[in-house]
């Protein structure tokens, strides 16, 4: 009997491999790290070095053709023989989605056109911090956004430029028609602007026609001035030649609106529904302390052309409500933090996608360090819900629900969040994805991608599993150790974009949707070389969960669940004795850890060391990794062997 059980588990794992192959990412190296751009080490360990800088904070977006796009990151090494001005600048590389011989879709990077697209000389060498790109001008150009503090000044500001498909800069003017190298779109006295949600970026396009693009962004401005989180509204007007090529663009800031009155780490995001492009919905975390104690919030803002203009256009706020606040979880005081939101898309019969009035929203319940206003702490709950938000108000379609049982192995800190549609057999299922990177450089294992879908019929969330996202992603070590405040501040971020597959139906390809991730992390070849900085990667993941039912091994019952190791897609069939989509019992929170500050690890790890951690914990330096299926198979085969030997001896 013991042998049969072990073989059954092994068979299930084998089936899992078959099903998970449908989630197999393709990875492209965009820009390899410069071998001459090395960091300081001691005794084989990376050393904390102020202002050393590194390759980090990658983002990706496609143009309107759905195949070509740009990849941008902050880069400290040379590109095509050119060094960055003042240690670190924004670099740009054209990328193209391409189909492999087996029908799968990957990407290629045209490194011959890679170049630096900023040349600022700023304080603390953050010359193009937190870059983002957004398609404009009918999807033919990209608006490049970045933060930069001019040397000798007290404020970090948000600037923009316009790029073409070959990473060349397009001439730009400000609202007065003056020619500029880069145009200022967000400045607040004595504040550092701006911060936003990681993943899809802070902005959404309201309208884009006839060369004019209207977009709205979140802008968290932390400091000693107004110290608020803002909605920032901008219009870009491009002039095109007879071939549709932009010859120049004017960038105009229309207005901003203060939504978060107590700013510390708001990390907000604003998005727009196609049914009402005059209303933006924004989410954020509020509080002027660490951890933030004023809860998570959502608001609607009028962004129509006829409203109040200029700074502080507060008459545009339509409504503002708290999502969640302080809670007691088994007697422990927690605060709601890290609000993330993604706009749900719907698929029409012709395959076109529409931004709906609904948003997926996540929050976390954090127990802080409770000493000296320190960062970090421990997350006791992760929550997820669906809201319908319009200019007329807020309605919860699915109430905020604890989700930590589905998030085992995925922590709550610095996740890269994005909306997706999952092709689940014959159904299209809206979902949210959570990318988790490495705390110690990456290289040993690729990042994890957790996928949670929505079953509106049962008002439940469905666990589509945790998958290898491809590439490498160091979310902490190099950015933290080589920035302006080594060991304290400085985290890496990744970019995410959900897209329709342009090769769907070609050469046997059956994947309708793709998720792109722009990543920076240690290449496998550099794992044992802590002095070598991260490489830039682009991963392409098919969002496809087909119904696969391989035959069972002899003597085993047929698999009627429809899951086959895929993490539980909507094909899952509940057993007759179980309620549909039954939620497993809540696991008790782990015991309190010692009161240490997770932001400043006492013993720096080398990138060559394996990741440790796992389970549900929080703070800005907690790590986790996905299950080692191969290792489990090895152990189970060992159990089978022992069982067989014992049986023979008997």
Buried (B, 14 or more C-beta within 10 A) or exposed (E): EEBEEBBBBBBBBBBBEBBBEBBBBBBBBBBBBBEEBBBBBEEEBBBBBBEBBBBBBBBBBBBEEBBBBBBBBBBBBBBEEEBBEBBBBBBBBBBBBBBEEEBBBBBBBBBEBBBBBBBBEBBBBBBBBBBBBBBBBBBBBBBBBBBBBBEEEBBBBBBBBBBBBEBEBBBBBBEEEEEBEBBBBBBBEEBBBBBBBBBBBBBBBBBBEEBBBBBBBBBBBBBEBBBBBBBBBBBBBBBBEEEEBBEBBBBBBBBBBBBBBBBBBBBBBBBBBBEBBBBBBBBBBBBBEBBBBBBBBBBBBBBEEEBEEEBBBEEBBBBBEEBBBEBEBEEEBBBBBBBBBBBBBBBEEEEEBEBBBBBBBBBBBBBBBEEEEBBBBBBBBBBBBBBBBBBEEBEEBBEBBBBBBBBBBBBBBBBBBBBBBBBBBEBBBBBBBBBBBBBBBBBBBBBBBBBBBBBEEBEBBBBBBBBBBBBBBBBBBBBBBBBBEBBBEBBBBBBBBBBBBBBBEEEEBEBBBBBBBBBBBBBBEBBEBBBBBBBBBBBBBBBBBBBBBEEBBEEEEEBEBBBBBBBBBBBBEEEEEEEEBEEEEEEEBEEEEEEBBBBBBEEBBBBBBEBEEBEBBBBBBBBBBBEEEEEEBEEBEEBBEEBEEEEEEE
